[in-house]
């Protein structure tokens, strides 16, 4: 059995131990976000699906780079690191395109994986900022939350992409 789907995304584990399963589902959703951006020009990547929404594929990549940084570097590891793309990540800069945003996002993914390596799912960090500031969370919770975060935003990406060129699925 192949470990990749025809579109190149990794097939998530359907059985097995908890941690590899969680990590495989997160890898699947990360790859789905990247797939949604393939084959589009800069104007399309900056196109929102429908007013009043300002959500764009480029903004989603930037936002999820911020999310990666927040949960793995700030919450899990306790690092004091600045924002990458503004408070939410959705803010677009005319001089920044997809290559730069994806490169930054990939660095954040790699840094998150590095910070998780060797930690137990029961290891904890602390939420930094927002209404849940100071609450302790486990690595297990962070991984589950990250899967949920990507799944939700990949749904947004589906709608934006369909609006741009009619592509659906994945």
QUIUR-V36327 format. One record per residue. N is the residue number from 1. OMEGA is omega in whole degrees, -180 to 180 (none if undefined). D_CENTER is the distance of its C-alpha to the mean C-alpha in Angstrom with 2 decimals. Layout:
BEGIN
n=N omega=OMEGA d_center=D_CENTER
n=N omega=OMEGA d_center=D_CENTER
END
This chain:
BEGIN
n=1 omega=-180 d_center=27.11
n=2 omega=179 d_center=24.42
n=3 omega=178 d_center=21.05
n=4 omega=172 d_center=19.38
n=5 omega=179 d_center=19.40
n=6 omega=179 d_center=21.46
n=7 omega=176 d_center=18.49
n=8 omega=179 d_center=17.38
n=9 omega=177 d_center=14.51
n=10 omega=176 d_center=15.29
n=11 omega=179 d_center=17.13
n=12 omega=178 d_center=15.96
n=13 omega=179 d_center=18.88
n=14 omega=177 d_center=21.11
n=15 omega=175 d_center=23.44
n=16 omega=-177 d_center=23.77
n=17 omega=-174 d_center=22.86
n=18 omega=-174 d_center=20.22
n=19 omega=177 d_center=18.11
n=20 omega=179 d_center=17.88
n=21 omega=179 d_center=17.12
n=22 omega=-179 d_center=14.19
n=23 omega=-180 d_center=12.83
n=24 omega=177 d_center=13.60
n=25 omega=177 d_center=11.86
n=26 omega=178 d_center=8.52
n=27 omega=178 d_center=9.46
n=28 omega=-178 d_center=10.52
n=29 omega=175 d_center=7.53
n=30 omega=180 d_center=5.62
n=31 omega=178 d_center=9.09
n=32 omega=177 d_center=9.48
n=33 omega=-179 d_center=7.20
n=34 omega=179 d_center=9.28
n=35 omega=-178 d_center=12.30
n=36 omega=-177 d_center=12.29
n=37 omega=-175 d_center=12.88
n=38 omega=172 d_center=15.64
n=39 omega=-179 d_center=19.20
n=40 omega=176 d_center=18.92
n=41 omega=-175 d_center=20.74
n=42 omega=-179 d_center=19.82
n=43 omega=179 d_center=21.51
n=44 omega=-180 d_center=19.71
n=45 omega=180 d_center=16.23
n=46 omega=-177 d_center=17.59
n=47 omega=175 d_center=19.10
n=48 omega=-175 d_center=18.36
n=49 omega=-177 d_center=19.31
n=50 omega=177 d_center=22.03
n=51 omega=7 d_center=23.56
n=52 omega=-178 d_center=23.04
n=53 omega=174 d_center=19.27
n=54 omega=-178 d_center=17.99
n=55 omega=178 d_center=14.45
n=56 omega=177 d_center=13.97
n=57 omega=177 d_center=11.73
n=58 omega=177 d_center=11.99
n=59 omega=178 d_center=11.25
n=60 omega=178 d_center=8.00
n=61 omega=180 d_center=6.93
n=62 omega=-180 d_center=8.66
n=63 omega=-178 d_center=7.51
n=64 omega=170 d_center=3.84
n=65 omega=177 d_center=6.14
n=66 omega=180 d_center=8.31
n=67 omega=177 d_center=6.56
n=68 omega=-178 d_center=6.28
n=69 omega=-177 d_center=9.79
n=70 omega=-172 d_center=11.03
n=71 omega=-177 d_center=10.73
n=72 omega=-178 d_center=11.67
n=73 omega=-176 d_center=13.95
n=74 omega=-174 d_center=15.38
n=75 omega=-175 d_center=15.62
n=76 omega=-174 d_center=16.07
n=77 omega=178 d_center=17.92
n=78 omega=180 d_center=19.50
n=79 omega=176 d_center=19.00
n=80 omega=-177 d_center=19.88
n=81 omega=-178 d_center=17.60
n=82 omega=174 d_center=17.55
n=83 omega=180 d_center=15.00
n=84 omega=-171 d_center=13.75
n=85 omega=-177 d_center=13.97
n=86 omega=-173 d_center=15.88
n=87 omega=-177 d_center=15.66
n=88 omega=-175 d_center=12.81
n=89 omega=-177 d_center=11.36
n=90 omega=-178 d_center=12.64
n=91 omega=-178 d_center=15.92
n=92 omega=177 d_center=16.89
n=93 omega=-178 d_center=19.32
n=94 omega=-178 d_center=21.84
n=95 omega=-178 d_center=21.92
n=96 omega=180 d_center=18.27
n=97 omega=-175 d_center=17.12
n=98 omega=-178 d_center=14.40
n=99 omega=179 d_center=15.63
n=100 omega=-180 d_center=15.28
n=101 omega=179 d_center=11.84
n=102 omega=178 d_center=10.58
n=103 omega=178 d_center=12.82
n=104 omega=179 d_center=11.53
n=105 omega=180 d_center=7.82
n=106 omega=177 d_center=9.53
n=107 omega=179 d_center=11.74
n=108 omega=176 d_center=9.34
n=109 omega=-179 d_center=8.01
n=110 omega=180 d_center=11.79
n=111 omega=177 d_center=12.90
n=112 omega=179 d_center=11.02
n=113 omega=178 d_center=12.59
n=114 omega=-179 d_center=15.77
n=115 omega=179 d_center=15.94
n=116 omega=-176 d_center=15.58
n=117 omega=178 d_center=18.24
n=118 omega=178 d_center=21.57
n=119 omega=175 d_center=20.52
n=120 omega=174 d_center=21.55
n=121 omega=180 d_center=19.47
n=122 omega=176 d_center=22.04
n=123 omega=-175 d_center=21.46
n=124 omega=172 d_center=20.56
n=125 omega=-176 d_center=19.20
n=126 omega=177 d_center=19.71
n=127 omega=-179 d_center=17.70
n=128 omega=176 d_center=18.39
n=129 omega=177 d_center=19.32
n=130 omega=-175 d_center=19.19
n=131 omega=180 d_center=21.32
n=132 omega=-179 d_center=20.51
n=133 omega=176 d_center=21.30
n=134 omega=-179 d_center=22.96
n=135 omega=179 d_center=22.01
n=136 omega=178 d_center=21.57
n=137 omega=179 d_center=18.72
n=138 omega=173 d_center=18.61
n=139 omega=177 d_center=16.12
n=140 omega=-180 d_center=16.50
n=141 omega=-179 d_center=15.52
n=142 omega=180 d_center=12.39
n=143 omega=178 d_center=11.29
n=144 omega=179 d_center=12.41
n=145 omega=180 d_center=10.73
n=146 omega=176 d_center=7.21
n=147 omega=179 d_center=8.38
n=148 omega=-179 d_center=9.76
n=149 omega=179 d_center=7.05
n=150 omega=-179 d_center=5.13
n=151 omega=179 d_center=8.84
n=152 omega=-178 d_center=9.96
n=153 omega=173 d_center=7.98
n=154 omega=172 d_center=8.76
n=155 omega=175 d_center=12.19
n=156 omega=-180 d_center=12.28
n=157 omega=177 d_center=11.42
n=158 omega=-177 d_center=14.28
n=159 omega=180 d_center=16.61
n=160 omega=-178 d_center=16.04
n=161 omega=179 d_center=16.52
n=162 omega=178 d_center=19.53
n=163 omega=-177 d_center=21.00
n=164 omega=-172 d_center=20.77
n=165 omega=177 d_center=22.45
n=166 omega=-179 d_center=22.88
n=167 omega=178 d_center=20.47
n=168 omega=177 d_center=19.48
n=169 omega=-178 d_center=18.28
n=170 omega=none d_center=15.76
END
